[in-house]
Amino acid sequence: MAISLEAIVTGMNGGPEAIQQNFNKVKTEFERMNGSVVTIPKEQFTQLNGVVSMDREACRCTILKFNNFALMQIDTYVALTMKGWTYREVVSVPKSYFNGYSKFTLLGNTDRVDDENVHYNNDFHPDKGTISIYTRGSEWNNKGAGLAVCGILHN
C-alpha cells in the first residue's frame, strides 16, 4: 500500500481540509484492498459504572474491517470519581460492530499521564464492547480522563 499523504503541521492554513483529504486517500486504498470503514456513532457510546459525565463530542470509533481481522481506534473523554488503584469498565459500545472477534491485540501503549501528573491505564474488551480504566495512586473526585485505544480485532 503506497499512499502519498500531505504533512499536517500546527497552525497550517487548510489543516482540517488536509486531514480530511488524507483520510479519504486512506479510505480509498482500504476499499481497494477489499476492506470497509465503519464508524460507531457517538450516540451509541454509553457511560457505565460511576462515570460522572462523558463528552459526547470526544466519542469516536473507527473500524477498518477486512476478511479475517479489523483495525480499530476508539476514543472518549470521561469524568470519574474513583479510589486510587481501582479497575472499572467505564464506557460501552454495541459489540455487534466487532463481527464476533474475541481477541484484541493492542497497538501502542495504554499508560497515560495527564497534565497534573496523574497516572492511569485504559484498555478495550471486545467480548463486552467496553473501555476500562485502572487508576494508579491518587483518588479521583470528578476527575477527567482521555481514553484512547488502538489495536487489531481478531479470533
N, C-alpha and C positions, 0 to 999 in steps of 0.2 A: 504494500500500500504506500504510494507516494503522493502526498498532498502538499501543495505549496500554500502555507498559511502566512498571513500577514502578522508581523510582530505587533503586539499591543503594548503601549507604554503609558504610564501615568500622565494624565493631562493632555493626551493627544486629541486633536480635533477628529471627530467621527469615530471615537473609540467604540461606543456601543454598536454602531453600524458595522465596524470591522470585526467585532466579536461575533455578531450575527452571521456575517459572511463566512467567517472561519467555521462556525458551527454548521452552516449549510453545506460547506465543502466536505466536512467530515461525514455529515448525514448522507450526502450523495454517494460518497465512497462506500459507506457501510451498506447502503441499499444495493450498490453494485455487487457487493460481496454476499448478497442474499441475506442481509440482516435487516432488522426492523428497529425503529426507535420508538420507545413508549415513554410517555411522561405521566406520572401519577399526579392528578390534580391536587392542589394544595388543600382543597375542601375534604379530601379523603384521608388527611393526616388527623389522628385522634390522640389527644393528650391522655395520659394514664397516671395512676399511682402517685398522687400528691403533687402533680405539676400545678404550680400556681397560675401560670399563663404560658401560652405558646404563640409565637409571632407567625401568623399565617403567611405573611409575605416572605418569610425566610424558609418556608416549606418547599423543598424541591426534591424530586427524584426522577432521574433519567435512567432508563434501562435500554441497553443496546443488545437485542436478542439475536442469537444465531441458532444453528441447528442443535448443538449439544451443550451450549453454555450461554451465559449472558454477562455483560459488564454492567455494573450498577454504581451510581453515585447518589447518595441520599444526604440531605442537609436539613436542619431545622434549628430553631433557637427557642429555648425554654427557660422559664424561671422556676426554681425549685426551693423547697425547704426540706433539708435532709441533714442527718448527722454525718460527721466525718466517717470515712472508711465504710461506706454503705453502697450496696449494689441495688439498682432498681431499673426495671423496664419503664420507660417514660413516654414513648410515642409509638403508635402503631399505624400501619398502612395495610390495606387489604392484601393478604398473602396470595390471592388469586393472580396477582400481577407477576408472580415469580415462577409460573409454569411448573410447579411441583418440585422445583430444585430444593434439595435438602441440605446442601453444603454451601458455605460462603468462605472464600479464600480472600483474606484482606490484602489490599494493595496499599502500602504505606503504613503509617503509624497512627494509633488511636490515642496516644498520650497527648494531653492538652495542658497548656499553661496559659491562664488568662492574664489580662493587664495588671491584675492585683497579685500576681504570682501564686494563684490558687491552682493546684494540680488536680486533674481528673482524667478518666479514661472513658471512651464510649465505644460501642460495638453494635453490630447488626445481627439479627437472628432470623434467617429465612423461614424456619419452621413455624414461627409465630408472626412474622412481619413486624418485628419490634426493634427499636433502637434502645439501648440501655446506657446507663451512666454508672460509673463507680467513682464516688467521691474519695479523695485522699486527704487526710489531715483535717482541715477546717470544717466546722459546722456551716451549713448553708442556710441562710434565712432570706427567702425570696431572692436568691442569687441567680443571675442569668448565666447560661452556658450555651455556646455554639456547639452543635453536634454535627459531625460530618464524617461519613464513612464511604470508602470506595473499595470495590472488590469484584470478584468473579463468582457468579452463581453457577452451581453445577451439581451433579449427583456422583 
